[in-house]
Amino acid sequence: MERKWETYLRGEDGVRFVVVDAHGHRLKGGSGSDSALVKSIEQNVEPKPGFNLSLTLDAELQATAAEAMKGQLGGVVALDPRTGEVLAMLSQPSFDPTEMALKGPELWTSFVKNPYGPLRNKTVQDHFSAGSTFKPFTALAALEAGVVTPNTTVNCPGFYRFGNRIYSCHKKAGHGSVNLMESIRSSCDVYFYHVAARLGIDPISKMASYFGLGRKTGIDLFHEVGGLMPTEEWKQQTYNQPWNPGETLSAAIGQSYNLITPLQLAVAYSTLVNGGNLYRPYVLSKIETLEGDIVRRVSPELVSNHKINPSHLAAVKQGLFDVVNAPHGTALVYTKSKLVEISGKSGTVQVFNYANREEAFRLKCETLPFERRNHAWFVGYAPRENPEIVVAVFGMHQCAGSREAGPVVKAVIEKYWEKTHGKLGPQPASAKVRARSDGRGLAPLTPPKDDSHSLFSR
């Protein structure tokens, strides 16, 4: 932000003419011809201070996110889905700018050699597969195309045979007969394999693009990456190969070539839950003089609007609510709140290819080398109707979305609700955010403790 708004932040230097002796020492009260000479050259010029930047970031939400993510690698983004304001943005591992100014080049070398990228903002500069957080958009594509209705059921025996390959569900024993809402609630892979086989990749990618997935959001920050939503044409142009129908099955559950940033996921869910309005996310709220006069004020910018069939949207949102609040919901234990109704979706991204289905179920994620462990996602919003906050959390190599990322989402949403709607009441022990000690990299910065929005001033 300082780099982008440097012309506003930096003031103007002043000029003062004084009389000095031959050694450069200032002479007090110069007189005679010297004094007259100084006065004849130019009048003194008073320095002008720069402006202040007020940001949309909420200091308490930022602090809550940092505490909840302690020991984890990854990122957190909290948005107001009604405007696109960024309420919190955290990337870990991070660094202390003061240390960079005081310590030698060995500190910089340690940053550069750190494989987990402390100099990169993971919320906008790194992209990852979406995992099961992508399933609601596959569901909407299927509903819009008429491939399924909310009540269409699929039997899940724990696997799906497509051609000569078996695609596994995350639940080895299967989920039995599930409809669309139940498939989101229990994150049934087999349901979405069936949907993908009927639908094809292009309608899925088209629907995802309506919500901003796979492309830059246009946020007022440098170095944002775009990500990727694959299509048949993209595969042909990139690899000179036709799209394999089996690849659609992986893409439908957020694997394959799908690549998104945490910010994109937060924007997509904001668009989903606000009824189809895609707002450009922004961090700058206003620019002021030191006296408090407004030089520039940033207003919400509506980029596009996608008309969603109300019954389709209601079905998907019911599934997202059940994820956190219904029996057998994948995030019931870790994310359900007594303070506010949270809805959301977990995602676990496989980064290591197993030799076969049996090995995948036999090897526990936590026993693998750190770099082979699954990534964890959770994106949640509250309240259930007319949501005011959306939080997307990415945990790098944290194994399980509901268990690791879900509590972070809950902590940030509850802090928001406490600030805006009342005090936080007693919480069940299962909902507490656990400290984590297996993260890699440097500790995050300690955010300010005041209640104000973040403020840059120079």
N, C-alpha and C positions, 0 to 999 in steps of 0.2 A: 504494500500500500504506500509506503514511503517513496519507493521508486516511482510508482505510477503518478503520484500527486506531488512530486518534488517541486514543481513550479509554484504550487500554492503554499507548500510548507516552508520553503526557503524565503527569507525576507531579503531586504536590500541593505548592503553595507553602508555605513555612514562615513563621512569624511570630516576630519578636524585638522586645521592648520595650526602648528605651534612653532615657536622659535627654539632651536637647540644650539648648543655650542659645538665646537669642532669634534668633540668626542661623542656627540649624539645625545647628550644630556639635556633634558628640557629646561629652559630658562623661564622662571616664573615672572609673570608680569613684564614681558618684553616691551621695550620702549623705543622711541626714536625711529630711525628709518626702517629698522627691521620690522617693527610692529606695523608700520605703515605699509611695508611691502607685503606682509601677510594679508592684511586687510584688502589690499588691492588685487591679490591673486584670485581669490574666490571665497565666497561665504561658506561657513561650515554647513555640512549636510547631516541631518539627523538620521540614524539608522531606522529602518522600518521592519517591524517583526513580521513573520509569516502568519499564515492562517492556521486554524485548528481543524483537524479532521475528526468528526464524530462518527464512530462505526456502529453498525447494527449489532455487533457482538455483545452478548450479555456476560458480564464478568463472572457472575455466580454459576451460570450454566457452563461456562468454560472451565471453571475450577472443579465443578462436579464431574465433568467429562474426564478431566485429567486424573482425578482421584479414582474414578471407577475403572479407568484404563491402566492404572499403575501396574507395571510389570508386563504389559502387553505391547506388541507391535501392531500398528495399524492406524486407523483414523476414525474420527467421529465428525458427522455433519448434522447440525440441527437447523431446520428451516421453518419459517412461518409459511404454511401452504397458501395463505390468503394473499401474500404479497411477494414472496421470494426472498425476504430478508434472511440473511444468514445469522442465526442466533448463537451458534457455537461452531468452531472448526478447529479440530485437533489432529496433529499428525505425530506419530511416534515410531522410532526414536527421534528425539529432537536435540536441540543444543541451546546453550546460553550465549547470546551475542556478546555479553560482557566478557566472558572467558575468551572469546575469539580476539577481542581487542587487547587483552592483557597477557595472554600466553603466547608462546612461540609457535613456529611452523609445525612442530610435532603434533599440536592439537588439530590443525587443519589436515595433516596427513592421516590422523586417526579417523577423521570424518570421511575422507575420501575412500579409505580402505574398508570402512564398515560396510559389509554386504547388504545391510538392511536400510541404507540410504537415509541417514539423519538429515541430510541437506535437501531432501526432496519432500514436498508436501504431498503426502499420499492421498489426500482427498481430491486433488485435481491433477497431479502430475504422474500418477501411476494408475494403471487399469488392470482389472482382474476379471475372471469369469464370475458371473452373478450367482451361480448355484440356484437353489430353489426359490430365492427371492424373485426370480424371473417368472415363476409359474403363473402368477396372476395375469401377466400380459399374454402368455400362451392361452390361458383360459378365455380371456377377452377376445382374442383372435378367433378361437374356435366358436365362441358364442356368436360373434358378428358374422362369421361365415356360415352359420347354421349347421356346423358339423355336430354340435351337441346342444342340448338345452341344460339348464341348471339341474334337472332331475335325471339326465342320462346317467346310467350306471355302468360301471366296468368292474369285472371281477379281477382282483389282484391276488395271484397265488404266490407272489414274491419274485416273479420274473416275467419277462415278455420275450417270446421267440420271434425274431424278425430275420427272415432269410436263414442263413446258417449260423446266426449268432444269437446268444442269449443276453438280454439286457436285464440287469438285476434291479430290484427295488431295494431301498435302504433297509427295509424290514424283511428279513430273510423268510419269515413265515407268511408274509403277505398281509394285506389289509382286508381281504374278502371283497364284498360288493360295496363300492363307494360311488357316490354322485360327485358333482363338481365341488360343492361346498365341503364335503367330507374329504375329497382329495387334497384340497388346500389345507384343511385343518390338520390332517395327518401327513401331509407332504408325500402323497403316494406317487412314486415315480411311474408305476405301470399305467395309471390313468393317463398321464401325459404322454407316454409312449404311444398309446392307442390314439390319442388326439393328434399327435404329430404325424403318425402314419397316414391319417386321413386328410391332414391339412396341407403339409408341405412347408418348406422353409420360408418362402417369400411372404405369405400372409402373416407369419409370426414376426418376421423382421420388420414388416411394414407397420404392424401394430406397435411394436416396441419403439419404433422411430417416432411415432406420434407423441410418445411420452418423453422423448428426448434421450433415449438410451442409444449409446454408440456414437454420439456426436457431442461437440463442445457445447457447453451451456451458455457461453458468452459472459461468464462472471468477470468482474472487474479485478482480475488477478492475472499475472503473467504465467506463461508456460503451461496453460491448460492443455491436456491431451484429449483426443476425440473418442478413443475407444473403437468398437466395431460391432455392427450387426450384420452378419453374413447373409448373402443372397446367392442364388444360382449364378447370376451374372458375375458377381464378385469372385466366386470360386473359379469360374472359367477365365476371367481376365487375370487373376492373380497367379493361379497355378496351371493354367491351360488344361484344366481337368473339369469334367462335369461334376455337378453336385451329386454326392452319394445319398440316396434316401435314408440310409442308416444314420447319417450325420444329423438329420433332422431330429431324430429321437434324442440325441445328446443335447442339441441346441435348445430343444423345448424345455429341458430342465435346467437350463443355464450353464451348460458345459460347452464343449466343442469350441468354436471360434469366438463365441460371445465374449466381449471385453467391455467393461464399464468402470467408471470411477465411483467412489462413494458419493461424491456430489451429484453425479448423474442419477444414482439410485434414489437419493433424497428428492431430487427434482421430479423424477418419474412418479414416485409415490405421492408427492404433493399434488401433482396433476391428476392422479387417479382419484384421490380422496376429496379433492375440491370440485370434482365434476367435470374435469377436462380442460381447465385453464392452465396453460404452461407459462409460468412467469420466469423471467430471467433472474437468476439469483444475484444478489449484490451485497457488498460489505460496507460500502460508504453510505452513510446516512445523510450527512450534511457537512458543508464547509462554512466556518464562521470566522469573523475577525476576533481579535482578543476582547473586543467590547461586546461580543455576542451578536453582532449583526450577521444575518444569513447572506453568504455569498453565493452558495449553491445548495439546493436541496434535491435529493434523489427520490424519485417517485417510482412505485412499482411499474414494471414494463411487461405487458402481456404480449408474449411472443406468438402464441397460437392458441386456438381452441379446438378441441376434438369432441364432437358430440358423441357421448356414450349413451347407449340404450339404458334407461333407468333400471330396467329389470335385470340386465346383465351386470350393471355396476352393483346393484343391491346383492346379487348372488356372490360376487367376488368379495365384497366387503363383509358379507356374513361369514365367509370362509376365513377371512383375515381376523375377524373378531373371535371366531371359534379357536383359532390357533393359540390364543392367549387365555381364553376364558372357558372353553368347553372341555369336558372329559375327553381324554386322548389327544388334546391339542398339544402340539410339539413344544410349546413354550409355556404351558400352564404352570409348571413348577417354578420357573425362573423369572417370569415376566409379569404374571398377574399382579395387579395392584389393588389395594383396599382404598386407595385415594381417588383414582380415576380409572375409567374403562380404557384400557390400552388395547389396540388392535395391531397386528403386524405379521411378519413372515420371517422365518429363519432360513438360513442357507448354509450348506456345508459343501465346499468346493474341493474336489479331489485333485491333488497336484502330483500324484504318484500312481503309475499304472501297475495294477496287480496282475500277476500271472494268470489268475483265473478267479471265478466267483468265490470258491471256497477260501482261497487265500485272503480275499478282500474281507470276508467276515471273520476269519481267524486272527488276522493281525490287528491289534488294537492301535488306534491312532497314536495314543500317548506313548507307546513303546517304540515308535519309529524315530529315526533321527529327525531333529527339529525341522530341517529343510524339506522333509518328505511328508510332514503332517498336513492335514487338510486346513484350508482357510475357513474362517468362520464369519458369517454375515448375520445381522439381524437388522430389520428396518421396522419401526413402529410409529404409531401416531395416536393422538388423543385430542379431545374425547372421541367417542364413537361417532357421534353426529356433529357436523360442522367443526372438523378438527382445527386446532390452533397451532399444533406443533408436529413436525415429522422429524424423526431421528434415525439416521442410518449409521451403523457401526460395522467396521471391517476389522477383524482380528487375524493378523497374518500367522499362519501355522498354529492356530489355536484349537483345531480339531472339531469343535462342535458349536454351531451357530446359536442354538437356544441356550446352551449352558454357559458359554463364554461371552457372546456378544449381547444376548438378551438382557442380562442384568445391567449392562451399561446403558442400554436404551431406557430401561425402567428408571434408573437413577436420574438420568437427565430429564425425562418427562415428569417425574415426581417433583424434582426441584423446580421446574417451570410451574407446575400446578400449585406448589406451595407458595411461590412468589406471587402468582396472579389470582389465586382463588382461595387461599387459606393455608393454615398450618398443616404440616405433615403429621399424621397420627402414627400410632404404634404399627410396626411392620412385622410380618411373620419372619421367622428365622430363615426360611427357605428363600426369601426374597433379598437377603442381604448380599451385597456385592463382595465377593471374596477377593482378598489380596492375592496377587499372582507373582510367583517368584521365578518363573522359567522364561521370562522375556529376554530378548537380546537387545543390547544397545544402551543408549544413554537415557537418563531420567528426563522426563518432560520438564518444561519451564513451570515455575510456580506462578499461576495467574494472580492478578490483583484481587484483594479481598473486599473492595468497596462494592456498593450496589449500583454504581453508574455503568453506562455503556463504556466500552473501551475508547480511549481518546489518545490520538497522536498529536503532539504539539512540538514545534521547534522554534 
